[in-house]
């Protein structure tokens, strides 16, 4: 029987994504929502919506009985689980089967075999797939974990068995790390997935993360839809994905694909699934790939595969769930051009990538035209809450070559308007511009290696300082021109200054803006911009490129954001500038004696009390935000003078937890 109404057991961008395809196929849709998502876009986009409980996922989106009740209430004959939540829960698939509701995904036995990372590793070994050395079995306690880690050899990775999406994972370089991280990994597994089993494996250094997209039907046909490179990660969470991989040759692609298809066939797999592989970047033979895990669901990064194959993976999943045969064979799967995806997260790279929550005061993604695609599930005025994943949107570009797809990303990121909370747009732009990324020399350690001191804005390209000086002076002149027309000025309106001095970082430029054009340090600059005072974004044309710049006024100048960095530019009329040297610089206060909450979150644990002596680097507190535990450490040695918060309290950003003497 054909599917007529699909309930999407998810939220955010993936719920919107599934609804759009279902609508295209003429299938009715049902959204489910928690208290926090009552006005969310996926609720408004669906034909019907059902409220399923309070904001925490464990009381709403993770309760299978509520999803099934919503199906019965609305007459939905199928469920698409999206990713995360119940998408890889075998018991959920079985419960739907028992009710006669179609599950848009793989069979229960495949979810059980592959969804459990311990069992899947055993299966992979039996199927003759290369696996990474590790301990396959149940770990009793921390001491057992230490013993296993010592036997495998450091570094080791501790993972929640039911984990995914970067949650419930800890890297340990020594015994101390294992002791500190094992219990936290168990807790994260329990909190996010309701399963506290942990497994430990050898961590391959300088690896590449490459995955194969699998698609199978219920008639025994299975194909692989090429690979995706997902090596650019932070805290084991993917940030940038691309297809195809710059590392994989056609011969290697065939080996990887066929091996992954054989593994899928061994568990009777159908629907969309992804086999994740860890690949040695140093091994150029094409054989240095190892089974990592299989995700029995649609991946976040599926759009890059869609862009290069021309397939709609959600549509294919629905057709397979309907019992249809695949309409194509392996020989029909081609690679058309190159696609890159960036994940726009609510996290602040300028503050150590701390999660950020709050209202999207402004949200204006770039237009989805000319090889640019935005998959999102938020709107201006909406809220990014502490209860769910911090992803705001996915920005996908497609080009004939890798360079073209990357350049489209840089231009689109500049046009992405987002205000109200911290976001990683500048950081993504910096990645796209990075020479090593553009060369394709990727490893999963890329971000840690290239940004060891954290992120402070993308490096300024040659000539950008002069262009920013020209923009800032031109905008200041236009602003001054408007100020001339304000009524009631004493002595009549003054002419706007033509000469300006700009200070970009440590670089000082003398700029003249007059009827003949713009000169910077005596050299003519070809510039064209349509700026009206009050504009937040302006497109500026130079002789060699077009820059999209976000503009905000600051004292004595402008804050210009473009090409992955925020540039605060001092702009003064030429006759005023010499006096700036006499202004007293304000020194910010020393906050090192305070332990400050770096993000809105729950204080899970406080390890010290008043009068306790602490050493630099000692863990003082644990804050939970966005389903992740963050350990706060002492910046310096001292004695606790006062404690201002208690475990179990919800804290705001910059709240003082304790003070040292």
C-alpha positions as CSV (number, residue, x, y, z in Angstrom):
1,X,0.0,0.0,0.0
2,X,1.4,3.4,-1.0
3,X,2.3,5.9,1.6
4,X,-0.2,8.8,1.8
5,X,0.7,10.6,5.0
6,X,4.2,10.9,6.6
7,X,4.8,11.9,10.2
8,X,8.3,13.5,10.6
9,X,9.6,12.4,14.0
10,X,12.1,15.2,14.2
11,X,12.5,19.0,14.2
12,X,14.5,21.9,12.7
13,X,16.1,21.8,9.2
14,X,15.8,18.0,8.6
15,X,12.0,18.1,9.4
16,X,11.6,21.0,6.9
17,X,13.8,19.1,4.4
18,X,11.6,16.0,4.5
19,X,8.4,18.0,4.4
20,X,9.5,19.7,1.2
21,X,10.2,16.4,-0.6
22,X,7.0,14.8,0.6
23,X,5.0,17.7,-0.6
24,X,6.7,17.4,-4.0
25,X,5.6,13.8,-4.1
26,X,2.0,14.7,-3.2
27,X,2.2,13.1,0.3
28,X,0.6,14.8,3.2
29,X,2.8,15.6,6.2
30,X,2.5,15.7,10.0
31,X,5.0,17.6,12.3
32,X,5.5,16.9,16.0
33,X,6.7,19.6,18.4
34,X,7.8,20.2,22.0
35,X,7.0,23.3,24.0
36,X,10.2,25.0,22.8
37,X,9.2,24.4,19.1
38,X,5.6,25.5,19.3
39,X,6.2,28.2,16.7
40,X,9.0,26.6,14.8
41,X,9.1,26.6,10.9
42,X,8.7,22.9,10.6
43,X,5.4,23.1,12.5
44,X,4.0,25.8,10.2
45,X,5.3,24.0,7.0
46,X,3.6,20.7,7.7
47,X,-0.1,20.0,6.9
48,X,-0.8,19.0,10.5
49,X,1.1,19.3,13.8
50,X,0.9,17.4,17.1
51,X,2.3,18.6,20.4
52,X,4.3,15.8,22.1
53,X,5.5,17.3,25.4
54,X,7.9,19.5,27.3
55,X,11.1,21.0,25.8
56,X,13.8,18.5,26.9
57,X,14.1,15.9,24.1
58,X,14.0,13.0,26.7
59,X,10.4,14.1,27.5
60,X,9.3,14.7,23.9
61,X,11.2,13.7,20.7
62,X,12.8,10.6,22.3
63,X,9.5,9.1,23.5
64,X,8.4,6.5,20.9
65,X,4.9,6.1,22.4
66,X,4.1,9.7,21.8
67,X,5.2,9.5,18.2
68,X,3.0,6.4,17.6
69,X,0.1,8.1,19.4
70,X,0.5,11.1,17.1
71,X,0.5,8.8,14.0
72,X,-2.8,7.2,15.2
73,X,-4.3,10.6,16.0
74,X,-3.6,12.0,12.5
75,X,-3.8,8.8,10.4
76,X,-0.2,8.9,9.4
77,X,0.8,5.6,7.7
78,X,4.6,6.3,7.7
79,X,7.3,7.9,9.9
80,X,10.5,9.5,8.7
81,X,12.8,9.7,11.7
82,X,15.3,12.3,10.2
83,X,18.7,12.0,12.0
84,X,19.4,11.8,15.7
85,X,16.6,11.3,18.2
86,X,14.9,7.9,17.4
87,X,16.4,7.4,14.0
88,X,18.7,4.6,15.1
89,X,16.5,3.0,17.8
90,X,15.7,-0.6,16.9
91,X,12.8,-0.7,19.4
92,X,11.2,2.3,17.7
93,X,11.3,0.5,14.3
94,X,9.8,-2.7,15.9
95,X,7.0,-0.7,17.6
96,X,6.1,0.9,14.3
97,X,6.1,-2.5,12.6
98,X,3.8,-3.9,15.3
99,X,1.3,-1.0,14.6
100,X,1.5,-1.5,10.8
101,X,3.1,2.0,10.3
102,X,5.8,2.1,7.7
103,X,9.3,3.3,8.8
104,X,11.2,5.3,6.2
105,X,14.5,3.7,6.9
106,X,16.2,0.3,7.2
107,X,14.9,-2.9,8.8
108,X,15.1,-3.5,12.6
109,X,17.8,-6.2,12.4
110,X,20.1,-3.8,10.4
111,X,19.5,-1.0,12.9
112,X,20.4,-3.4,15.7
113,X,23.4,-4.8,14.0
114,X,24.9,-1.5,12.8
115,X,23.4,1.0,15.2
116,X,25.3,-0.6,18.1
117,X,29.0,0.3,17.6
118,X,30.2,-2.8,19.5
119,X,28.1,-5.3,17.5
120,X,28.8,-3.5,14.2
121,X,32.5,-3.8,14.7
122,X,32.2,-7.6,15.4
123,X,30.1,-7.9,12.2
124,X,32.6,-5.9,10.2
125,X,35.4,-8.2,11.4
126,X,33.4,-11.3,10.4
127,X,32.7,-9.8,7.0
128,X,36.4,-9.3,6.4
129,X,36.4,-5.5,6.7
130,X,39.5,-3.8,8.1
131,X,38.8,-2.5,11.6
132,X,40.7,-0.2,13.9
133,X,42.3,-2.0,17.0
134,X,40.1,-1.7,20.0
135,X,38.3,-3.5,22.9
136,X,35.0,-5.1,21.7
137,X,33.0,-5.9,24.8
138,X,31.4,-4.5,28.0
139,X,33.7,-2.3,30.1
140,X,33.0,-2.7,33.8
141,X,34.3,0.5,35.4
142,X,37.0,3.2,35.2
143,X,39.8,0.8,36.4
144,X,38.8,-1.7,33.6
145,X,38.8,1.2,31.1
146,X,42.3,2.3,32.2
147,X,43.6,-1.3,31.9
148,X,42.1,-1.6,28.4
149,X,43.5,1.8,27.3
150,X,47.0,0.8,28.5
151,X,46.9,-2.4,26.5
152,X,45.7,-0.8,23.3
153,X,48.2,2.1,23.6
154,X,47.5,5.8,23.7
155,X,45.9,7.8,22.3
156,X,42.6,6.0,22.7
157,X,39.0,7.1,21.9
158,X,36.2,6.5,24.4
159,X,32.8,6.4,22.7
160,X,29.2,5.9,23.9
161,X,28.1,2.8,22.2
162,X,24.8,4.3,21.1
163,X,26.4,7.6,20.3
164,X,26.5,9.8,17.3
165,X,26.8,13.4,16.1
166,X,30.0,14.0,18.2
167,X,28.1,13.4,21.5
168,X,29.5,11.0,24.1
169,X,33.1,10.9,22.8
170,X,36.4,11.6,24.6
171,X,40.0,11.4,23.4
172,X,42.5,10.3,26.0
173,X,46.2,10.7,25.7
174,X,47.1,9.2,29.0
175,X,45.7,7.4,32.1
176,X,44.6,10.7,33.7
177,X,42.4,11.5,30.7
178,X,40.8,8.1,30.9
179,X,40.0,8.6,34.6
180,X,38.6,12.1,34.0
181,X,36.6,11.2,30.9
182,X,35.2,7.7,31.2
183,X,32.4,8.6,33.6
184,X,31.6,11.8,31.7
185,X,31.3,9.7,28.5
186,X,28.9,7.3,30.2
187,X,26.8,10.2,31.5
188,X,26.6,11.8,28.1
189,X,25.6,8.5,26.5
190,X,22.9,8.1,29.0
191,X,21.6,11.7,28.8
192,X,21.6,11.9,24.9
193,X,20.8,8.3,23.9
194,X,19.5,6.5,27.1
195,X,22.5,4.0,26.9
196,X,25.6,4.3,29.1
197,X,27.7,1.5,27.5
198,X,31.1,2.7,26.3
199,X,33.7,1.2,24.0
200,X,37.4,2.1,23.6
201,X,39.6,1.9,20.4
202,X,42.9,3.1,19.2
203,X,42.9,6.6,17.8
204,X,44.6,6.8,14.5
205,X,46.5,10.1,14.3
206,X,46.5,12.2,11.1
207,X,43.5,10.4,9.7
208,X,40.9,11.4,7.1
209,X,37.2,10.8,7.7
210,X,35.6,9.6,4.5
211,X,32.2,8.0,4.2
212,X,30.3,6.0,1.6
213,X,26.6,6.7,0.9
214,X,24.7,3.5,0.5
215,X,21.2,3.1,-1.0
216,X,19.3,-0.2,-1.2
217,X,15.8,-1.3,-2.0
218,X,13.7,-4.2,-0.5
219,X,14.5,-6.4,-3.6
220,X,18.1,-6.9,-2.9
221,X,19.5,-4.1,-5.0
222,X,22.2,-2.0,-3.3
223,X,24.3,0.8,-4.8
224,X,27.0,3.2,-3.4
225,X,26.5,6.8,-4.3
226,X,30.2,7.8,-4.1
227,X,32.0,9.2,-1.1
228,X,31.9,12.3,1.1
229,X,35.0,13.8,2.8
230,X,34.2,14.9,6.3
231,X,37.7,15.4,7.7
232,X,37.2,19.0,8.9
233,X,35.8,18.4,12.4
234,X,35.9,20.1,15.8
235,X,35.4,18.1,18.9
236,X,34.6,15.1,16.6
237,X,31.7,17.1,15.2
238,X,31.7,17.6,11.4
239,X,32.0,21.2,10.3
240,X,32.7,21.0,6.5
241,X,31.8,18.2,4.1
242,X,32.4,17.7,0.5
243,X,31.8,15.3,-2.3
244,X,33.7,13.8,-3.9
245,X,36.9,13.6,-1.8
246,X,40.1,15.2,-3.1
247,X,42.0,12.1,-1.8
248,X,40.0,9.3,-3.4
249,X,41.0,7.9,-6.8
250,X,38.4,6.0,-9.0
251,X,40.1,2.7,-8.1
252,X,39.9,3.4,-4.3
253,X,36.3,4.6,-4.7
254,X,35.4,1.3,-6.3
255,X,37.2,-0.8,-3.5
256,X,35.6,1.2,-0.7
257,X,32.1,1.2,-2.3
258,X,32.1,-2.5,-3.0
259,X,33.3,-3.4,0.5
260,X,30.6,-1.1,2.0
261,X,27.9,-2.7,-0.2
262,X,29.0,-6.2,0.9
263,X,28.7,-5.1,4.5
264,X,25.2,-3.7,3.9
265,X,24.2,-6.9,2.1
266,X,25.4,-9.0,5.0
267,X,22.8,-7.4,7.3
268,X,20.0,-7.3,4.7
269,X,20.1,-3.5,4.5
270,X,17.7,-1.3,2.5
271,X,17.0,2.5,2.4
272,X,19.7,5.1,2.8
273,X,22.7,4.5,5.1
274,X,26.3,5.6,5.4
275,X,29.4,3.6,6.2
276,X,32.0,5.8,7.9
277,X,35.6,5.0,7.2
278,X,38.8,6.2,8.8
279,X,41.4,6.6,6.1
280,X,45.1,6.9,6.5
281,X,46.2,10.1,4.6
282,X,49.7,8.8,4.5
283,X,48.7,5.6,2.7
284,X,48.5,6.3,-1.1
285,X,48.0,2.7,-2.1
286,X,44.2,3.1,-1.8
287,X,43.9,0.3,0.8
288,X,44.4,2.3,4.0
289,X,40.7,2.5,5.0
290,X,39.1,1.0,8.0
291,X,35.5,0.5,9.1
292,X,34.5,3.0,11.7
293,X,30.7,2.7,12.0
294,X,27.6,2.5,10.0
295,X,24.8,5.1,10.4
296,X,21.5,3.5,9.6
297,X,19.8,6.8,8.7
298,X,20.0,9.9,6.5
299,X,23.2,11.9,7.3
300,X,23.2,15.6,8.0
301,X,25.6,16.1,5.1
302,X,23.5,14.2,2.5
303,X,23.0,17.3,0.3
304,X,26.5,17.2,-1.1
305,X,25.8,13.7,-2.5
306,X,22.5,15.0,-3.9
307,X,24.3,17.8,-5.6
308,X,26.8,15.6,-7.5
309,X,24.5,12.7,-8.3
310,X,21.3,14.7,-9.1
311,X,19.3,12.4,-6.7
312,X,16.9,13.4,-4.0
313,X,17.8,11.0,-1.2
314,X,14.7,11.7,0.9
315,X,12.6,10.8,-2.2
316,X,14.6,7.6,-2.7
317,X,14.0,6.6,1.0
318,X,10.3,7.1,0.6
319,X,10.2,5.1,-2.6
320,X,12.1,2.3,-1.0
321,X,9.7,2.3,2.0
322,X,6.9,2.1,-0.5
323,X,8.4,-1.2,-1.8
324,X,9.6,0.3,-5.1
325,X,12.7,-1.0,-6.9
326,X,15.7,1.4,-7.4
327,X,15.2,3.0,-10.8
328,X,18.9,3.0,-11.6
329,X,22.0,0.7,-11.3
330,X,25.5,1.2,-10.1
331,X,26.6,2.0,-13.7
332,X,24.1,5.0,-13.7
333,X,25.7,6.7,-10.7
334,X,27.9,9.5,-11.9
335,X,29.9,12.4,-10.4
336,X,28.8,15.8,-11.7
337,X,31.1,18.6,-10.5
338,X,31.9,19.2,-6.9
339,X,29.8,20.1,-3.8
340,X,30.8,21.6,-0.4
341,X,28.7,22.0,2.7
342,X,29.3,24.2,5.7
343,X,27.4,23.8,8.9
344,X,26.4,27.2,10.4
345,X,26.4,26.6,14.2
346,X,25.3,28.8,17.1
347,X,28.7,28.8,18.7
348,X,31.2,31.6,19.1
349,X,34.6,30.9,17.5
350,X,36.0,34.2,19.0
351,X,35.2,32.8,22.5
352,X,36.6,29.3,22.1
353,X,33.6,28.0,20.2
354,X,31.3,28.2,23.2
355,X,27.7,27.4,22.5
356,X,25.4,30.4,22.1
357,X,21.7,30.5,22.7
358,X,19.2,33.2,22.2
359,X,17.0,34.9,19.6
360,X,17.9,35.3,16.0
361,X,17.4,39.1,15.9
362,X,18.3,39.1,12.3
363,X,18.4,36.1,10.0
364,X,19.0,36.6,6.3
365,X,20.6,33.6,4.5
366,X,22.0,34.1,0.9
367,X,19.6,33.4,-1.9
368,X,19.4,29.8,-3.2
369,X,20.5,30.5,-6.8
370,X,23.5,29.8,-9.0
371,X,24.8,26.7,-7.2
372,X,24.0,28.0,-3.7
373,X,21.6,26.1,-1.5
374,X,20.5,26.8,2.1
375,X,18.8,24.0,4.2
376,X,17.5,25.5,7.4
377,X,14.7,25.3,9.9
378,X,14.8,28.7,11.5
379,X,13.4,32.1,10.8
380,X,14.2,35.7,11.9
381,X,12.8,36.2,15.4
382,X,13.1,32.5,16.2
383,X,15.1,31.2,19.1
384,X,18.0,28.8,19.3
385,X,17.3,27.0,22.6
386,X,19.6,25.2,25.0
387,X,17.6,21.9,24.5
388,X,18.8,20.9,21.1
389,X,21.7,20.7,18.6
390,X,23.2,24.2,18.0
391,X,23.1,23.9,14.1
392,X,21.3,26.9,12.6
393,X,21.6,26.1,8.9
394,X,23.6,24.2,6.2
395,X,25.1,26.1,3.4
396,X,25.7,24.0,0.3
397,X,27.4,25.1,-2.9
398,X,27.9,23.3,-6.2
399,X,30.4,24.1,-8.9
400,X,32.1,22.5,-11.9
401,X,35.4,22.2,-9.9
402,X,36.3,22.1,-6.3
403,X,37.8,25.6,-6.5
404,X,34.5,27.0,-7.9
405,X,32.4,25.3,-5.1
406,X,34.8,26.7,-2.5
407,X,34.7,30.3,-4.0
408,X,30.9,30.2,-4.0
409,X,31.0,29.3,-0.3
410,X,33.2,32.4,0.5
411,X,30.9,34.7,-1.4
412,X,27.7,33.2,0.1
413,X,29.1,33.3,3.7
414,X,29.8,37.0,3.2
415,X,26.1,37.5,2.3
416,X,24.8,35.5,5.3
417,X,23.3,37.9,7.8
418,X,22.9,36.6,11.3
419,X,22.6,38.6,14.5
420,X,21.5,38.0,18.1
421,X,23.9,35.2,19.0
422,X,27.4,33.9,18.4
423,X,27.9,32.1,15.2
424,X,30.7,30.5,13.2
425,X,30.3,32.2,9.8
426,X,33.6,34.0,10.0
427,X,35.4,30.7,11.0
428,X,33.8,28.8,8.0
429,X,35.0,31.6,5.7
430,X,38.5,31.3,7.1
431,X,38.5,27.5,6.5
432,X,37.4,28.1,2.9
433,X,40.2,30.6,2.3
434,X,42.9,28.5,4.1
435,X,45.6,27.4,1.6
436,X,45.9,23.9,3.1
437,X,42.1,23.4,2.7
438,X,42.2,24.6,-0.8
439,X,45.0,22.2,-1.6
440,X,42.9,19.3,-0.2
441,X,45.5,18.3,2.4
442,X,43.0,17.5,5.1
443,X,43.0,15.5,8.3
444,X,40.6,15.3,11.2
445,X,43.2,17.3,13.2
446,X,43.1,20.2,10.6
447,X,41.3,22.7,12.9
448,X,43.4,21.9,16.0
449,X,46.6,22.1,13.9
450,X,45.9,25.2,12.0
451,X,44.2,27.2,14.8
452,X,46.1,26.1,17.9
453,X,45.6,29.4,19.6
454,X,41.9,29.5,18.8
455,X,40.2,31.7,16.2
456,X,40.7,35.4,16.0
457,X,39.5,36.1,12.5
458,X,40.7,35.0,9.1
459,X,44.1,36.2,8.0
460,X,43.8,39.4,5.9
461,X,44.5,38.8,2.2
462,X,47.0,41.0,0.4
463,X,45.5,44.3,-0.5
464,X,42.4,43.9,1.7
465,X,43.5,46.6,4.1
466,X,43.6,49.2,1.4
467,X,40.1,48.1,0.2
468,X,38.7,48.3,3.7
469,X,40.2,51.8,4.1
470,X,38.5,52.9,0.9
471,X,35.2,51.4,2.0
472,X,35.3,52.9,5.5
473,X,36.3,56.4,4.3
474,X,33.6,56.3,1.5
475,X,30.9,55.3,4.0
476,X,32.1,58.0,6.5
477,X,31.9,60.6,3.8
478,X,28.4,59.6,2.8
479,X,27.4,59.6,6.5
480,X,28.9,63.1,6.9
481,X,27.1,64.3,3.8
482,X,23.8,63.3,5.3
483,X,24.7,65.0,8.6
484,X,25.1,68.3,6.7
485,X,21.3,68.2,5.9
486,X,20.1,67.9,9.5
487,X,18.0,71.0,10.1
488,X,18.8,73.7,12.7
489,X,22.6,73.7,12.6
490,X,24.4,76.8,13.9
491,X,26.3,78.7,11.3
492,X,24.8,76.7,8.4
493,X,25.9,73.3,7.1
494,X,29.6,72.5,6.9
495,X,31.1,70.7,3.9
496,X,31.8,67.0,4.5
497,X,35.6,66.4,4.8
498,X,37.3,65.0,1.8
499,X,40.4,63.8,3.5
500,X,40.2,60.9,6.0
501,X,42.6,58.8,8.0
502,X,41.8,55.2,8.6
503,X,43.4,52.7,11.0
504,X,42.9,49.0,10.2
505,X,44.7,47.0,12.8
506,X,48.2,48.6,13.0
507,X,48.0,49.9,9.4
508,X,47.2,53.6,8.9
509,X,46.0,54.9,5.5
510,X,45.4,58.4,4.3
511,X,42.3,58.4,2.1
512,X,40.8,61.2,-0.1
513,X,37.2,60.9,-1.2
514,X,36.2,63.6,-3.7
515,X,34.4,64.0,-7.1
516,X,37.3,62.6,-8.9
517,X,37.2,59.3,-7.1
518,X,39.0,57.6,-4.1
519,X,42.7,57.5,-3.5
520,X,44.4,55.6,-0.7
521,X,47.9,56.7,0.3
522,X,48.1,58.7,-3.0
523,X,47.1,55.7,-5.2
524,X,43.7,55.7,-7.1
525,X,41.3,52.9,-6.1
526,X,38.5,51.9,-8.4
527,X,35.5,51.5,-6.1
528,X,31.7,51.5,-6.6
529,X,29.2,51.1,-3.7
530,X,25.5,52.0,-3.2
531,X,25.4,52.8,0.5
532,X,22.6,54.6,2.2
533,X,23.2,55.5,5.8
534,X,21.7,52.8,8.0
535,X,22.4,50.0,5.6
536,X,23.7,46.8,7.4
537,X,25.2,45.2,4.3
538,X,26.7,46.7,1.2
539,X,28.1,45.2,-2.0
540,X,31.3,46.9,-3.1
541,X,32.8,46.6,-6.6
542,X,36.5,46.9,-7.1
543,X,38.4,46.5,-10.3
544,X,39.4,42.9,-9.5
545,X,36.6,41.6,-7.2
546,X,33.2,42.1,-5.6
547,X,33.1,42.2,-1.8
548,X,29.9,41.9,0.3
549,X,30.5,43.7,3.6
550,X,28.4,43.8,6.8
551,X,28.6,47.3,8.3
552,X,28.0,48.4,11.9
553,X,28.9,51.8,13.4
554,X,31.2,51.9,16.4
555,X,32.7,54.8,18.2
556,X,35.1,56.8,15.9
557,X,34.6,54.4,13.0
558,X,33.0,51.3,11.6
559,X,33.0,47.5,12.2
560,X,33.3,45.9,8.7
561,X,32.8,42.1,8.5
562,X,33.9,40.4,5.4
563,X,36.1,37.5,4.2
564,X,36.0,35.7,7.6
565,X,37.0,38.5,9.9
566,X,35.6,41.4,11.9
567,X,37.7,44.5,11.2
568,X,37.1,47.5,13.6
569,X,38.3,50.5,11.6
570,X,39.0,53.9,13.2
571,X,37.9,56.6,10.7
572,X,38.7,60.2,11.5
573,X,38.7,63.4,9.3
574,X,42.3,64.2,8.3
575,X,42.4,67.4,10.4
576,X,41.2,65.5,13.5
577,X,43.4,62.4,13.2
578,X,46.7,63.9,14.6
579,X,45.0,64.5,18.0
580,X,44.1,60.7,18.4
581,X,47.6,60.1,19.7
582,X,46.8,62.1,22.8
583,X,43.7,60.0,23.8
584,X,44.2,57.8,26.9
585,X,43.7,54.0,26.2
586,X,41.3,52.2,28.4
587,X,42.7,49.0,29.9
588,X,40.1,46.3,30.5
589,X,39.9,44.9,34.1
590,X,41.6,41.7,35.2
591,X,39.0,38.9,35.4
592,X,41.4,36.0,35.9
593,X,40.4,35.7,39.6
594,X,36.8,34.9,38.7
595,X,35.5,31.6,37.3
596,X,32.9,32.9,34.8
597,X,30.2,30.8,33.2
598,X,31.2,30.9,29.5
599,X,27.8,30.0,28.1
600,X,24.1,29.6,29.2
601,X,23.8,26.2,30.7
602,X,23.3,23.9,33.7
603,X,25.9,23.7,36.5
604,X,26.2,19.9,36.7
605,X,29.0,19.7,39.2
606,X,31.1,22.0,41.4
607,X,34.3,20.4,42.6
608,X,35.5,23.0,45.1
609,X,34.2,25.0,48.1
610,X,35.1,28.1,50.0
611,X,38.6,28.1,51.4
612,X,39.8,25.3,49.1
613,X,43.3,25.7,47.4
614,X,43.3,25.2,43.6
615,X,46.0,24.7,41.1
616,X,46.2,26.1,37.6
617,X,44.4,23.7,35.2
618,X,42.4,21.9,38.0
619,X,38.8,21.1,37.1
620,X,36.5,23.4,39.1
621,X,33.1,22.9,37.6
622,X,31.1,21.2,34.9
623,X,28.6,23.0,32.7
624,X,26.2,21.2,30.5
625,X,24.9,23.0,27.4
626,X,23.7,21.8,24.0
627,X,23.9,18.1,25.2
628,X,27.6,18.5,25.9
629,X,29.5,18.6,29.2
630,X,32.2,21.3,29.4
631,X,34.8,21.2,32.1
632,X,35.8,24.6,33.5
633,X,39.4,24.8,34.8
634,X,41.3,27.2,37.1
635,X,43.3,29.7,35.1
636,X,45.7,30.2,37.9
637,X,46.7,28.9,41.4
638,X,44.8,30.4,44.3
639,X,42.3,29.9,47.2
640,X,38.5,30.0,46.7
641,X,37.3,33.2,48.3
642,X,33.6,32.8,47.7
643,X,31.2,30.5,45.8
644,X,28.2,32.2,44.1
645,X,26.4,29.2,42.5
646,X,25.4,25.7,43.4
647,X,25.2,22.4,41.4
648,X,21.8,22.1,39.7
649,X,21.4,25.8,38.9
650,X,20.8,27.1,35.4
651,X,23.4,29.9,34.8
652,X,23.4,32.8,32.3
653,X,26.4,33.6,30.2
654,X,29.1,35.5,32.1
655,X,27.6,34.6,35.5
656,X,30.3,34.4,38.2
657,X,30.5,30.9,39.6
658,X,33.3,31.5,42.2
659,X,36.0,34.0,43.1
660,X,39.6,33.3,44.0
661,X,41.6,35.4,46.5
